[in-house]
Amino acid sequence: MMIKYICRHCHTFVGEINQSSITEQQLGFHFLTPDERRDIISYNTNGDVTVRVVCDYCREALDANPELSLLASPLQ
């Protein structure tokens, strides 16, 4: 199973884990609520997982300009 991390705002590739024996508990997914899981994690038909996170660049931009979080697509 491949887990890809992509920025939810700018769609930049953040990283990936390619390990077949990794569990959702090891990744910390079990801490997410069902709504957070639907928003953050996508399961692809080939078994891969895409996790939508916020990259460092977008985090800094949102921290410096919190009003951007009110927009549907603040950082593209």
All heavy atoms as a GROMACS GRO file, in nm:
protein
  608
    1MET      N    1   0.085  -0.117   0.000
    1MET     CA    2   0.000   0.000   0.000
    1MET      C    3   0.090   0.124   0.000
    1MET      O    4   0.185   0.133   0.074
    1MET     CB    5  -0.090  -0.002   0.124
    1MET     CG    6  -0.159   0.129   0.150
    1MET     SD    7  -0.283   0.128   0.283
    1MET     CE    8  -0.190   0.091   0.427
    2MET      N    9   0.057   0.217  -0.086
    2MET     CA   10   0.130   0.344  -0.094
    2MET      C   11   0.042   0.452  -0.033
    2MET      O   12  -0.076   0.462  -0.065
    2MET     CB   13   0.163   0.378  -0.239
    2MET     CG   14   0.212   0.518  -0.254
    2MET     SD   15   0.370   0.548  -0.333
    2MET     CE   16   0.410   0.408  -0.422
    3ILE      N   17   0.100   0.532   0.056
    3ILE     CA   18   0.029   0.645   0.114
    3ILE      C   19   0.096   0.771   0.063
    3ILE      O   20   0.216   0.792   0.085
    3ILE     CB   21   0.033   0.641   0.268
    3ILE    CG1   22  -0.035   0.514   0.320
    3ILE    CG2   23  -0.037   0.762   0.327
    3ILE    CD1   24   0.060   0.413   0.367
    4LYS      N   25   0.021   0.853  -0.011
    4LYS     CA   26   0.073   0.977  -0.066
    4LYS      C   27   0.016   1.094   0.012
    4LYS      O   28  -0.104   1.098   0.038
    4LYS     CB   29   0.035   0.992  -0.214
    4LYS     CG   30   0.100   0.891  -0.303
    4LYS     CD   31   0.062   0.916  -0.446
    4LYS     CE   32   0.123   0.809  -0.536
    4LYS     NZ   33   0.089   0.830  -0.676
    5TYR      N   34   0.101   1.188   0.046
    5TYR     CA   35   0.060   1.309   0.116
    5TYR      C   36   0.066   1.426   0.018
    5TYR      O   37   0.171   1.453  -0.041
    5TYR     CB   38   0.151   1.335   0.236
    5TYR     CG   39   0.131   1.234   0.347
    5TYR    CD1   40   0.196   1.111   0.346
    5TYR    CD2   41   0.044   1.262   0.451
    5TYR    CE1   42   0.175   1.018   0.446
    5TYR    CE2   43   0.022   1.169   0.552
    5TYR     CZ   44   0.089   1.048   0.549
    5TYR     OH   45   0.068   0.956   0.649
    6ILE      N   46  -0.049   1.493   0.002
    6ILE     CA   47  -0.063   1.604  -0.092
    6ILE      C   48  -0.119   1.723  -0.015
    6ILE      O   49  -0.209   1.707   0.068
    6ILE     CB   50  -0.161   1.567  -0.206
    6ILE    CG1   51  -0.120   1.438  -0.275
    6ILE    CG2   52  -0.178   1.680  -0.306
    6ILE    CD1   53   0.007   1.444  -0.355
    7CYS      N   54  -0.071   1.844  -0.046
    7CYS     CA   55  -0.124   1.964   0.018
    7CYS      C   56  -0.267   1.989  -0.030
    7CYS      O   57  -0.294   1.990  -0.149
    7CYS     CB   58  -0.037   2.086  -0.011
    7CYS     SG   59  -0.101   2.237   0.067
    8ARG      N   60  -0.356   2.010   0.064
    8ARG     CA   61  -0.497   2.031   0.031
    8ARG      C   62  -0.522   2.165  -0.038
    8ARG      O   63  -0.624   2.183  -0.102
    8ARG     CB   64  -0.584   2.021   0.156
    8ARG     CG   65  -0.566   2.132   0.253
    8ARG     CD   66  -0.663   2.132   0.372
    8ARG     NE   67  -0.685   2.005   0.433
    8ARG     CZ   68  -0.797   1.932   0.416
    8ARG    NH1   69  -0.895   1.977   0.344
    8ARG    NH2   70  -0.810   1.817   0.475
    9HIS      N   71  -0.429   2.259  -0.027
    9HIS     CA   72  -0.449   2.392  -0.085
    9HIS      C   73  -0.378   2.409  -0.219
    9HIS      O   74  -0.441   2.447  -0.317
    9HIS     CB   75  -0.403   2.500   0.013
    9HIS     CG   76  -0.477   2.498   0.142
    9HIS    ND1   77  -0.611   2.526   0.152
    9HIS    CD2   78  -0.435   2.470   0.267
    9HIS    CE1   79  -0.649   2.516   0.277
    9HIS    NE2   80  -0.544   2.482   0.350
   10CYS      N   81  -0.248   2.382  -0.223
   10CYS     CA   82  -0.172   2.407  -0.346
   10CYS      C   83  -0.146   2.278  -0.425
   10CYS      O   84  -0.086   2.282  -0.531
   10CYS     CB   85  -0.040   2.476  -0.313
   10CYS     SG   86   0.078   2.376  -0.220
   11HIS      N   87  -0.188   2.164  -0.372
   11HIS     CA   88  -0.176   2.034  -0.437
   11HIS      C   89  -0.031   1.990  -0.460
   11HIS      O   90  -0.003   1.909  -0.548
   11HIS     CB   91  -0.255   2.030  -0.568
   11HIS     CG   92  -0.396   2.075  -0.551
   11HIS    ND1   93  -0.491   2.000  -0.486
   11HIS    CD2   94  -0.457   2.190  -0.586
   11HIS    CE1   95  -0.605   2.066  -0.484
   11HIS    NE2   96  -0.588   2.181  -0.544
   12THR      N   97   0.060   2.045  -0.381
   12THR     CA   98   0.200   2.006  -0.388
   12THR      C   99   0.220   1.869  -0.324
   12THR      O  100   0.160   1.839  -0.221
   12THR     CB  101   0.288   2.109  -0.314
   12THR    OG1  102   0.273   2.235  -0.376
   12THR    CG2  103   0.435   2.069  -0.313
   13PHE      N  104   0.301   1.786  -0.387
   13PHE     CA  105   0.337   1.656  -0.332
   13PHE      C  106   0.423   1.680  -0.208
   13PHE      O  107   0.526   1.747  -0.215
   13PHE     CB  108   0.412   1.575  -0.437
   13PHE     CG  109   0.464   1.444  -0.386
   13PHE    CD1  110   0.380   1.336  -0.374
   13PHE    CD2  111   0.597   1.430  -0.353
   13PHE    CE1  112   0.427   1.215  -0.327
   13PHE    CE2  113   0.645   1.310  -0.307
   13PHE     CZ  114   0.560   1.202  -0.293
   14VAL      N  115   0.383   1.627  -0.093
   14VAL     CA  116   0.456   1.646   0.032
   14VAL      C  117   0.545   1.528   0.062
   14VAL      O  118   0.657   1.542   0.109
   14VAL     CB  119   0.358   1.674   0.149
   14VAL    CG1  120   0.431   1.687   0.280
   14VAL    CG2  121   0.275   1.800   0.120
   15GLY      N  122   0.497   1.407   0.035
   15GLY     CA  123   0.577   1.287   0.060
   15GLY      C  124   0.494   1.163   0.042
   15GLY      O  125   0.375   1.169   0.012
   16GLU      N  126   0.559   1.048   0.061
   16GLU     CA  127   0.488   0.922   0.047
   16GLU      C  128   0.552   0.816   0.135
   16GLU      O  129   0.670   0.825   0.170
   16GLU     CB  130   0.483   0.875  -0.098
   16GLU     CG  131   0.616   0.833  -0.155
   16GLU     CD  132   0.607   0.796  -0.302
   16GLU    OE1  133   0.509   0.832  -0.368
   16GLU    OE2  134   0.702   0.733  -0.350
   17ILE      N  135   0.471   0.719   0.169
   17ILE     CA  136   0.516   0.602   0.243
   17ILE      C  137   0.478   0.482   0.158
   17ILE      O  138   0.361   0.466   0.121
   17ILE     CB  139   0.451   0.593   0.382
   17ILE    CG1  140   0.486   0.716   0.465
   17ILE    CG2  141   0.491   0.464   0.452
   17ILE    CD1  142   0.409   0.726   0.596
   18ASN      N  143   0.574   0.399   0.127
   18ASN     CA  144   0.548   0.280   0.046
   18ASN      C  145   0.588   0.158   0.128
   18ASN      O  146   0.698   0.106   0.117
   18ASN     CB  147   0.625   0.284  -0.085
   18ASN     CG  148   0.579   0.178  -0.181
   18ASN    OD1  149   0.487   0.103  -0.154
   18ASN    ND2  150   0.645   0.170  -0.294
   19GLN      N  151   0.495   0.118   0.214
   19GLN     CA  152   0.523   0.006   0.303
   19GLN      C  153   0.395  -0.076   0.318
   19GLN      O  154   0.291  -0.024   0.359
   19GLN     CB  155   0.569   0.056   0.439
   19GLN     CG  156   0.613  -0.051   0.533
   19GLN     CD  157   0.671   0.008   0.660
   19GLN    OE1  158   0.700   0.126   0.668
   19GLN    NE2  159   0.687  -0.075   0.760
   20SER      N  160   0.401  -0.201   0.285
   20SER     CA  161   0.280  -0.284   0.285
   20SER      C  162   0.232  -0.319   0.425
   20SER      O  163   0.114  -0.349   0.444
   20SER     CB  164   0.304  -0.411   0.204
   20SER     OG  165   0.410  -0.484   0.262
   21SER      N  166   0.319  -0.317   0.523
   21SER     CA  167   0.280  -0.363   0.657
   21SER      C  168   0.240  -0.249   0.751
   21SER      O  169   0.218  -0.273   0.869
   21SER     CB  170   0.394  -0.442   0.719
   21SER     OG  171   0.508  -0.359   0.734
   22ILE      N  172   0.228  -0.128   0.702
   22ILE     CA  173   0.192  -0.016   0.789
   22ILE      C  174   0.042  -0.016   0.815
   22ILE      O  175  -0.037  -0.051   0.728
   22ILE     CB  176   0.239   0.118   0.729
   22ILE    CG1  177   0.241   0.224   0.836
   22ILE    CG2  178   0.155   0.159   0.611
   22ILE    CD1  179   0.332   0.340   0.803
   23THR      N  180   0.005   0.018   0.937
   23THR     CA  181  -0.137   0.018   0.974
   23THR      C  182  -0.188   0.161   0.991
   23THR      O  183  -0.110   0.255   1.006
   23THR     CB  184  -0.159  -0.057   1.107
   23THR    OG1  185  -0.095   0.017   1.213
   23THR    CG2  186  -0.103  -0.198   1.100
   24GLU      N  187  -0.320   0.174   0.990
   24GLU     CA  188  -0.380   0.305   1.011
   24GLU      C  189  -0.351   0.357   1.152
   24GLU      O  190  -0.342   0.477   1.173
   24GLU     CB  191  -0.530   0.300   0.985
   24GLU     CG  192  -0.562   0.279   0.838
   24GLU     CD  193  -0.707   0.304   0.805
   24GLU    OE1  194  -0.788   0.328   0.897
   24GLU    OE2  195  -0.739   0.301   0.685
   25GLN      N  196  -0.335   0.267   1.248
   25GLN     CA  197  -0.300   0.309   1.383
   25GLN      C  198  -0.160   0.369   1.387
   25GLN      O  199  -0.137   0.468   1.455
   25GLN     CB  200  -0.310   0.191   1.482
   25GLN     CG  201  -0.452   0.154   1.519
   25GLN     CD  202  -0.525   0.080   1.407
   25GLN    OE1  203  -0.463   0.018   1.319
   25GLN    NE2  204  -0.657   0.087   1.407
   26GLN      N  205  -0.067   0.310   1.314
   26GLN     CA  206   0.069   0.363   1.309
   26GLN      C  207   0.072   0.501   1.244
   26GLN      O  208   0.155   0.584   1.278
   26GLN     CB  209   0.161   0.268   1.232
   26GLN     CG  210   0.190   0.140   1.307
   26GLN     CD  211   0.268   0.042   1.222
   26GLN    OE1  212   0.230   0.013   1.109
   26GLN    NE2  213   0.376  -0.010   1.277
   27LEU      N  214  -0.019   0.523   1.150
   27LEU     CA  215  -0.027   0.652   1.082
   27LEU      C  216  -0.107   0.755   1.162
   27LEU      O  217  -0.106   0.873   1.130
   27LEU     CB  218  -0.090   0.636   0.944
   27LEU     CG  219  -0.008   0.552   0.846
   27LEU    CD1  220  -0.092   0.518   0.723
   27LEU    CD2  221   0.119   0.623   0.807
   28GLY      N  222  -0.176   0.710   1.265
   28GLY     CA  223  -0.254   0.801   1.349
   28GLY      C  224  -0.394   0.829   1.297
   28GLY      O  225  -0.464   0.916   1.348
   29PHE      N  226  -0.438   0.754   1.196
   29PHE     CA  227  -0.570   0.777   1.137
   29PHE      C  228  -0.682   0.749   1.237
   29PHE      O  229  -0.790   0.804   1.227
   29PHE     CB  230  -0.591   0.692   1.013
   29PHE     CG  231  -0.505   0.729   0.896
   29PHE    CD1  232  -0.500   0.647   0.786
   29PHE    CD2  233  -0.428   0.845   0.895
   29PHE    CE1  234  -0.422   0.679   0.675
   29PHE    CE2  235  -0.349   0.878   0.785
   29PHE     CZ  236  -0.346   0.795   0.675
   30HIS      N  237  -0.657   0.661   1.334
   30HIS     CA  238  -0.761   0.626   1.430
   30HIS      C  239  -0.798   0.742   1.523
   30HIS      O  240  -0.901   0.738   1.589
   30HIS     CB  241  -0.718   0.503   1.511
   30HIS     CG  242  -0.598   0.525   1.597
   30HIS    ND1  243  -0.471   0.539   1.543
   30HIS    CD2  244  -0.585   0.537   1.731
   30HIS    CE1  245  -0.385   0.557   1.642
   30HIS    NE2  246  -0.451   0.556   1.757
   31PHE      N  247  -0.717   0.847   1.525
   31PHE     CA  248  -0.749   0.965   1.606
   31PHE      C  249  -0.850   1.057   1.538
   31PHE      O  250  -0.905   1.146   1.600
   31PHE     CB  251  -0.622   1.046   1.638
   31PHE     CG  252  -0.531   0.977   1.734
   31PHE    CD1  253  -0.405   0.935   1.694
   31PHE    CD2  254  -0.569   0.954   1.866
   31PHE    CE1  255  -0.319   0.872   1.783
   31PHE    CE2  256  -0.484   0.891   1.955
   31PHE     CZ  257  -0.358   0.851   1.914
   32LEU      N  258  -0.872   1.036   1.409
   32LEU     CA  259  -0.961   1.123   1.332
   32LEU      C  260  -1.107   1.084   1.352
   32LEU      O  261  -1.139   0.966   1.364
   32LEU     CB  262  -0.928   1.115   1.183
   32LEU     CG  263  -0.786   1.156   1.142
   32LEU    CD1  264  -0.764   1.124   0.995
   32LEU    CD2  265  -0.762   1.302   1.171
   33THR      N  266  -1.193   1.185   1.351
   33THR     CA  267  -1.336   1.158   1.356
   33THR      C  268  -1.379   1.109   1.217
   33THR      O  269  -1.305   1.127   1.119
   33THR     CB  270  -1.415   1.286   1.389
   33THR    OG1  271  -1.400   1.379   1.281
   33THR    CG2  272  -1.368   1.348   1.521
   34PRO      N  273  -1.497   1.049   1.206
   34PRO     CA  274  -1.544   1.005   1.074
   34PRO      C  275  -1.549   1.120   0.972
   34PRO      O  276  -1.513   1.101   0.855
   34PRO     CB  277  -1.683   0.948   1.102
   34PRO     CG  278  -1.674   0.900   1.244
   34PRO     CD  279  -1.586   1.001   1.313
   35ASP      N  280  -1.591   1.238   1.014
   35ASP     CA  281  -1.594   1.354   0.922
   35ASP      C  282  -1.454   1.394   0.879
   35ASP      O  283  -1.431   1.426   0.762
   35ASP     CB  284  -1.664   1.473   0.988
   35ASP     CG  285  -1.814   1.454   0.999
   35ASP    OD1  286  -1.870   1.373   0.922
   35ASP    OD2  287  -1.875   1.521   1.085
   36GLU      N  288  -1.359   1.394   0.971
   36GLU     CA  289  -1.220   1.428   0.937
   36GLU      C  290  -1.163   1.325   0.841
   36GLU      O  291  -1.094   1.361   0.746
   36GLU     CB  292  -1.135   1.436   1.064
   36GLU     CG  293  -1.166   1.554   1.152
   36GLU     CD  294  -1.098   1.547   1.287
   36GLU    OE1  295  -1.070   1.435   1.336
   36GLU    OE2  296  -1.073   1.654   1.345
   37ARG      N  297  -1.193   1.199   0.864
   37ARG     CA  298  -1.143   1.093   0.775
   37ARG      C  299  -1.194   1.115   0.633
   37ARG      O  300  -1.119   1.101   0.536
   37ARG     CB  301  -1.186   0.956   0.825
   37ARG     CG  302  -1.111   0.910   0.947
   37ARG     CD  303  -1.160   0.775   0.994
   37ARG     NE  304  -1.120   0.669   0.906
   37ARG     CZ  305  -1.006   0.600   0.918
   37ARG    NH1  306  -0.923   0.627   1.016
   37ARG    NH2  307  -0.976   0.505   0.832
   38ARG      N  308  -1.322   1.146   0.618
   38ARG     CA  309  -1.380   1.169   0.484
   38ARG      C  310  -1.315   1.290   0.417
   38ARG      O  311  -1.296   1.292   0.296
   38ARG     CB  312  -1.531   1.190   0.494
   38ARG     CG  313  -1.608   1.062   0.506
   38ARG     CD  314  -1.758   1.085   0.492
   38ARG     NE  315  -1.814   1.165   0.599
   38ARG     CZ  316  -1.850   1.117   0.719
   38ARG    NH1  317  -1.835   0.990   0.745
   38ARG    NH2  318  -1.902   1.196   0.810
   39ASP      N  319  -1.281   1.392   0.497
   39ASP     CA  320  -1.223   1.514   0.443
   39ASP      C  321  -1.075   1.498   0.408
   39ASP      O  322  -1.026   1.559   0.314
   39ASP     CB  323  -1.242   1.628   0.543
   39ASP     CG  324  -1.198   1.762   0.491
   39ASP    OD1  325  -1.232   1.795   0.374
   39ASP    OD2  326  -1.128   1.834   0.565
   40ILE      N  327  -1.004   1.418   0.483
   40ILE     CA  328  -0.858   1.412   0.473
   40ILE      C  329  -0.808   1.292   0.391
   40ILE      O  330  -0.711   1.303   0.318
   40ILE     CB  331  -0.796   1.408   0.615
   40ILE    CG1  332  -0.827   1.540   0.687
   40ILE    CG2  333  -0.648   1.382   0.610
   40ILE    CD1  334  -0.791   1.538   0.834
   41ILE      N  335  -0.873   1.177   0.402
   41ILE     CA  336  -0.821   1.053   0.346
   41ILE      C  337  -0.906   1.007   0.228
   41ILE      O  338  -1.028   1.002   0.237
   41ILE     CB  339  -0.819   0.942   0.452
   41ILE    CG1  340  -0.737   0.987   0.574
   41ILE    CG2  341  -0.763   0.813   0.394
   41ILE    CD1  342  -0.751   0.896   0.694
   42SER      N  343  -0.839   0.974   0.118
   42SER     CA  344  -0.906   0.917   0.000
   42SER      C  345  -0.845   0.780  -0.027
   42SER      O  346  -0.723   0.765  -0.031
   42SER     CB  347  -0.884   1.004  -0.124
   42SER     OG  348  -0.935   1.133  -0.104
   43TYR      N  349  -0.931   0.682  -0.046
   43TYR     CA  350  -0.887   0.546  -0.077
   43TYR      C  351  -0.905   0.524  -0.226
   43TYR      O  352  -1.016   0.534  -0.278
   43TYR     CB  353  -0.967   0.444   0.003
   43TYR     CG  354  -0.944   0.458   0.152
   43TYR    CD1  355  -1.026   0.538   0.230
   43TYR    CD2  356  -0.838   0.393   0.213
   43TYR    CE1  357  -1.004   0.552   0.367
   43TYR    CE2  358  -0.814   0.407   0.349
   43TYR     CZ  359  -0.899   0.486   0.425
   43TYR     OH  360  -0.875   0.501   0.559
   44ASN      N  361  -0.796   0.496  -0.296
   44ASN     CA  362  -0.800   0.476  -0.441
   44ASN      C  363  -0.834   0.331  -0.473
   44ASN      O  364  -0.816   0.241  -0.391
   44ASN     CB  365  -0.666   0.515  -0.502
   44ASN     CG  366  -0.628   0.658  -0.467
   44ASN    OD1  367  -0.713   0.746  -0.462
   44ASN    ND2  368  -0.501   0.680  -0.438
   45THR      N  369  -0.883   0.308  -0.593
   45THR     CA  370  -0.927   0.174  -0.634
   45THR      C  371  -0.813   0.072  -0.636
   45THR      O  372  -0.836  -0.047  -0.619
   45THR     CB  373  -0.993   0.177  -0.773
   45THR    OG1  374  -0.902   0.235  -0.866
   45THR    CG2  375  -1.122   0.257  -0.770
   46ASN      N  376  -0.689   0.116  -0.654
   46ASN     CA  377  -0.576   0.024  -0.658
   46ASN      C  378  -0.520  -0.007  -0.518
   46ASN      O  379  -0.419  -0.074  -0.505
   46ASN     CB  380  -0.465   0.078  -0.748
   46ASN     CG  381  -0.405   0.207  -0.697
   46ASN    OD1  382  -0.452   0.264  -0.597
   46ASN    ND2  383  -0.303   0.256  -0.764
   47GLY      N  384  -0.586   0.046  -0.414
   47GLY     CA  385  -0.542   0.020  -0.277
   47GLY      C  386  -0.455   0.128  -0.218
   47GLY      O  387  -0.425   0.124  -0.099
   48ASP      N  388  -0.413   0.223  -0.299
   48ASP     CA  389  -0.332   0.334  -0.247
   48ASP      C  390  -0.420   0.432  -0.171
   48ASP      O  391  -0.542   0.435  -0.187
   48ASP     CB  392  -0.262   0.408  -0.361
   48ASP     CG  393  -0.153   0.324  -0.426
   48ASP    OD1  394  -0.118   0.218  -0.371
   48ASP    OD2  395  -0.104   0.364  -0.532
   49VAL      N  396  -0.356   0.511  -0.087
   49VAL     CA  397  -0.426   0.608  -0.004
   49VAL      C  398  -0.366   0.746  -0.031
   49VAL      O  399  -0.244   0.761  -0.040
   49VAL     CB  400  -0.411   0.572   0.145
   49VAL    CG1  401  -0.476   0.675   0.234
   49VAL    CG2  402  -0.467   0.434   0.173
   50THR      N  403  -0.452   0.847  -0.044
   50THR     CA  404  -0.407   0.985  -0.056
   50THR      C  405  -0.454   1.060   0.068
   50THR      O  406  -0.571   1.054   0.105
   50THR     CB  407  -0.465   1.053  -0.181
   50THR    OG1  408  -0.423   0.978  -0.296
   50THR    CG2  409  -0.417   1.196  -0.194
   51VAL      N  410  -0.359   1.126   0.134
   51VAL     CA  411  -0.388   1.202   0.255
   51VAL      C  412  -0.367   1.349   0.224
   51VAL      O  413  -0.260   1.390   0.180
   51VAL     CB  414  -0.296   1.157   0.371
   51VAL    CG1  415  -0.330   1.232   0.499
   51VAL    CG2  416  -0.307   1.007   0.393
   52ARG      N  417  -0.471   1.428   0.246
   52ARG     CA  418  -0.465   1.572   0.219
   52ARG      C  419  -0.424   1.644   0.346
   52ARG      O  420  -0.497   1.644   0.444
   52ARG     CB  421  -0.600   1.620   0.169
   52ARG     CG  422  -0.636   1.557   0.035
   52ARG     CD  423  -0.769   1.598  -0.014
   52ARG     NE  424  -0.792   1.740   0.014
   52ARG     CZ  425  -0.905   1.803  -0.006
   52ARG    NH1  426  -1.007   1.740  -0.055
   52ARG    NH2  427  -0.916   1.930   0.024
   53VAL      N  428  -0.305   1.704   0.342
   53VAL     CA  429  -0.249   1.777   0.456
   53VAL      C  430  -0.224   1.921   0.414
   53VAL      O  431  -0.261   1.961   0.303
   53VAL     CB  432  -0.117   1.711   0.503
   53VAL    CG1  433  -0.143   1.571   0.557
   53VAL    CG2  434  -0.014   1.707   0.393
   54VAL      N  435  -0.163   2.000   0.500
   54VAL     CA  436  -0.127   2.138   0.466
   54VAL      C  437   0.026   2.146   0.467
   54VAL      O  438   0.089   2.114   0.568
   54VAL     CB  439  -0.187   2.239   0.565
   54VAL    CG1  440  -0.147   2.381   0.530
   54VAL    CG2  441  -0.339   2.227   0.568
   55CYS      N  442   0.085   2.188   0.354
   55CYS     CA  443   0.231   2.198   0.344
   55CYS      C  444   0.280   2.318   0.427
   55CYS      O  445   0.202   2.404   0.469
   55CYS     CB  446   0.275   2.210   0.199
   55CYS     SG  447   0.235   2.366   0.119
   56ASP      N  448   0.410   2.323   0.449
   56ASP     CA  449   0.469   2.430   0.529
   56ASP      C  450   0.443   2.568   0.468
   56ASP      O  451   0.413   2.664   0.540
   56ASP     CB  452   0.620   2.409   0.545
   56ASP     CG  453   0.652   2.288   0.632
   56ASP    OD1  454   0.564   2.246   0.712
   56ASP    OD2  455   0.764   2.235   0.620
   57TYR      N  456   0.453   2.579   0.336
   57TYR     CA  457   0.432   2.708   0.270
   57TYR      C  458   0.290   2.759   0.294
   57TYR      O  459   0.268   2.874   0.331
   57TYR     CB  460   0.458   2.695   0.119
   57TYR     CG  461   0.422   2.818   0.042
   57TYR    CD1  462   0.507   2.929   0.040
   57TYR    CD2  463   0.302   2.827  -0.028
   57TYR    CE1  464   0.472   3.044  -0.029
   57TYR    CE2  465   0.266   2.941  -0.097
   57TYR     CZ  466   0.352   3.049  -0.098
   57TYR     OH  467   0.317   3.163  -0.165
   58CYS      N  468   0.192   2.672   0.274
   58CYS     CA  469   0.052   2.712   0.292
   58CYS      C  470   0.022   2.739   0.439
   58CYS      O  471  -0.055   2.831   0.471
   58CYS     CB  472  -0.042   2.606   0.236
   58CYS     SG  473  -0.037   2.598   0.055
   59ARG      N  474   0.080   2.662   0.530
   59ARG     CA  475   0.060   2.685   0.673
   59ARG      C  476   0.111   2.824   0.711
   59ARG      O  477   0.045   2.898   0.782
   59ARG     CB  478   0.131   2.577   0.755
   59ARG     CG  479   0.135   2.600   0.905
   59ARG     CD  480   0.000   2.615   0.974
   59ARG     NE  481  -0.089   2.508   0.938
   59ARG     CZ  482  -0.223   2.521   0.932
   59ARG    NH1  483  -0.281   2.633   0.960
   59ARG    NH2  484  -0.297   2.419   0.897
   60GLU      N  485   0.229   2.860   0.661
   60GLU     CA  486   0.284   2.993   0.691
   60GLU      C  487   0.195   3.102   0.634
   60GLU      O  488   0.170   3.204   0.699
   60GLU     CB  489   0.426   3.006   0.634
   60GLU     CG  490   0.528   2.924   0.710
   60GLU     CD  491   0.665   2.929   0.646
   60GLU    OE1  492   0.689   3.016   0.558
   60GLU    OE2  493   0.749   2.847   0.684
   61ALA      N  494   0.146   3.082   0.512
   61ALA     CA  495   0.058   3.182   0.450
   61ALA      C  496  -0.072   3.196   0.527
   61ALA      O  497  -0.121   3.308   0.548
   61ALA     CB  498   0.030   3.143   0.305
   62LEU      N  499  -0.129   3.085   0.571
   62LEU     CA  500  -0.253   3.091   0.649
   62LEU      C  501  -0.231   3.150   0.788
   62LEU      O  502  -0.317   3.222   0.839
   62LEU     CB  503  -0.315   2.951   0.660
   62LEU     CG  504  -0.377   2.897   0.532
   62LEU    CD1  505  -0.404   2.748   0.545
   62LEU    CD2  506  -0.503   2.972   0.496
   63ASP      N  507  -0.116   3.121   0.848
   63ASP     CA  508  -0.085   3.180   0.978
   63ASP      C  509  -0.068   3.330   0.968
   63ASP      O  510  -0.111   3.405   1.056
   63ASP     CB  511   0.040   3.117   1.038
   63ASP     CG  512   0.017   2.974   1.087
   63ASP    OD1  513  -0.100   2.934   1.100
   63ASP    OD2  514   0.118   2.904   1.111
   64ALA      N  515  -0.005   3.376   0.859
   64ALA     CA  516   0.018   3.519   0.839
   64ALA      C  517  -0.108   3.592   0.794
   64ALA      O  518  -0.123   3.712   0.818
   64ALA     CB  519   0.129   3.540   0.737
   65ASN      N  520  -0.199   3.521   0.728
   65ASN     CA  521  -0.322   3.580   0.674
   65ASN      C  522  -0.441   3.491   0.707
   65ASN      O  523  -0.495   3.424   0.620
   65ASN     CB  524  -0.310   3.597   0.522
   65ASN     CG  525  -0.190   3.678   0.483
   65ASN    OD1  526  -0.187   3.798   0.502
   65ASN    ND2  527  -0.088   3.610   0.432
   66PRO      N  528  -0.486   3.490   0.832
   66PRO     CA  529  -0.593   3.399   0.872
   66PRO      C  530  -0.724   3.418   0.795
   66PRO      O  531  -0.802   3.324   0.783
   66PRO     CB  532  -0.613   3.426   1.020
   66PRO     CG  533  -0.524   3.536   1.057
   66PRO     CD  534  -0.438   3.570   0.941
   67GLU      N  535  -0.743   3.534   0.738
   67GLU     CA  536  -0.866   3.558   0.662
   67GLU      C  537  -0.874   3.471   0.536
   67GLU      O  538  -0.981   3.447   0.482
   67GLU     CB  539  -0.880   3.707   0.624
   67GLU     CG  540  -0.778   3.758   0.525
   67GLU     CD  541  -0.642   3.797   0.585
   67GLU    OE1  542  -0.620   3.777   0.706
   67GLU    OE2  543  -0.558   3.846   0.509
   68LEU      N  544  -0.760   3.418   0.491
   68LEU     CA  545  -0.759   3.329   0.375
   68LEU      C  546  -0.837   3.201   0.401
   68LEU      O  547  -0.890   3.140   0.309
   68LEU     CB  548  -0.616   3.295   0.335
   68LEU     CG  549  -0.533   3.406   0.274
   68LEU    CD1  550  -0.389   3.360   0.250
   68LEU    CD2  551  -0.595   3.456   0.145
   69SER      N  552  -0.846   3.160   0.526
   69SER     CA  553  -0.916   3.036   0.558
   69SER      C  554  -1.066   3.048   0.534
   69SER      O  555  -1.137   2.947   0.530
   69SER     CB  556  -0.891   2.996   0.702
   69SER     OG  557  -0.942   3.092   0.791
   70LEU      N  558  -1.116   3.169   0.514
   70LEU     CA  559  -1.258   3.189   0.486
   70LEU      C  560  -1.292   3.164   0.338
   70LEU      O  561  -1.409   3.147   0.304
   70LEU     CB  562  -1.300   3.332   0.522
   70LEU     CG  563  -1.280   3.370   0.670
   70LEU    CD1  564  -1.311   3.518   0.690
   70LEU    CD2  565  -1.367   3.283   0.759
   71LEU      N  566  -1.191   3.158   0.252
   71LEU     CA  567  -1.213   3.134   0.110
   71LEU      C  568  -1.219   2.984   0.079
   71LEU      O  569  -1.156   2.904   0.148
   71LEU     CB  570  -1.100   3.197   0.029
   71LEU     CG  571  -1.078   3.347   0.047
   71LEU    CD1  572  -0.952   3.392  -0.026
   71LEU    CD2  573  -1.199   3.424  -0.001
   72ALA      N  574  -1.292   2.949  -0.023
   72ALA     CA  575  -1.305   2.809  -0.061
   72ALA      C  576  -1.171   2.751  -0.106
   72ALA      O  577  -1.136   2.638  -0.074
   72ALA     CB  578  -1.409   2.793  -0.171
   73SER      N  579  -1.096   2.824  -0.187
   73SER     CA  580  -0.963   2.781  -0.234
   73SER      C  581  -0.864   2.894  -0.210
   73SER      O  582  -0.830   2.970  -0.301
   73SER     CB  583  -0.969   2.748  -0.383
   73SER     OG  584  -1.056   2.641  -0.406
   74PRO      N  585  -0.816   2.907  -0.088
   74PRO     CA  586  -0.734   3.022  -0.053
   74PRO      C  587  -0.597   3.027  -0.120
   74PRO      O  588  -0.548   3.134  -0.152
   74PRO     CB  589  -0.719   3.011   0.098
   74PRO     CG  590  -0.737   2.867   0.127
   74PRO     CD  591  -0.832   2.816   0.024
   75LEU      N  592  -0.536   2.914  -0.143
   75LEU     CA  593  -0.399   2.912  -0.195
   75LEU      C  594  -0.390   2.813  -0.310
   75LEU      O  595  -0.384   2.693  -0.290
   75LEU     CB  596  -0.301   2.872  -0.084
   75LEU     CG  597  -0.308   2.958   0.041
   75LEU    CD1  598  -0.236   2.891   0.155
   75LEU    CD2  599  -0.251   3.094   0.015
   76GLN      N  600  -0.391   2.864  -0.431
   76GLN     CA  601  -0.383   2.776  -0.546
   76GLN      C  602  -0.259   2.804  -0.624
   76GLN      O  603  -0.217   2.908  -0.646
   76GLN     CB  604  -0.504   2.791  -0.634
   76GLN     CG  605  -0.628   2.741  -0.565
   76GLN     CD  606  -0.746   2.739  -0.660
   76GLN    OE1  607  -0.732   2.720  -0.780
   76GLN    NE2  608  -0.863   2.756  -0.606
   0.00000   0.00000   0.00000
